[in-house]
Amino acid sequence: MRIRETLLGVIVLGLVLGGVFWARGRGHSGEDAIPDITRADGAVDVDGVRVTLSVMPRPPAALAKERVRVRVESNGVPVTLDGGWISFEMAMPMGDHRYVLVPGADGWQEAEVVLPICTSGNPRWYAIVEGTVAGRPITARYRLDLTRAAASAPAP
């Protein structure tokens, strides 16, 4: 009788824990909470600063040179993201895609990036902006979907 009760308790605990992990992955803290920068700029508010990320051209294409721009503001005024960099990752390992952000025009920091398309067909990448503002570490996360690079048209 004791083994049966213990086994039943373990099964119930497993179901509860499985439900918790499933709900956490699908709730507000999941994909919908991460700004999508595929077709428009995205902004994340972190500890009193707003981190805006822009990618051009839109939508971004695999194996094409893309320009990413980051603007950090406090109270609507641009502030410096010290030691700023942006990295890109997928659900599966795709190599090191980390780029230093350099000063650009009008308070933006930028980098030129090239991202491959996953052979599985999954276009989803995650961009992570990191650095410090006034000595405080800042991290902001975004998502984007790559399109396949357009095939070049044959010469007439």
Secondary structure by P-SEA (a helix, b strand, c coil): caaaaaaaaaaaaaaaaaaaaaaaaccccccccccccccbbbbbbcccbbbbbbbcccccccccbbbbbbbbbcccbbbbbcccbbbbbcccccccbbbbbccccccccccccccccccccccbbbbbbbbbcccbbbbbbbbbbbcccccccccc
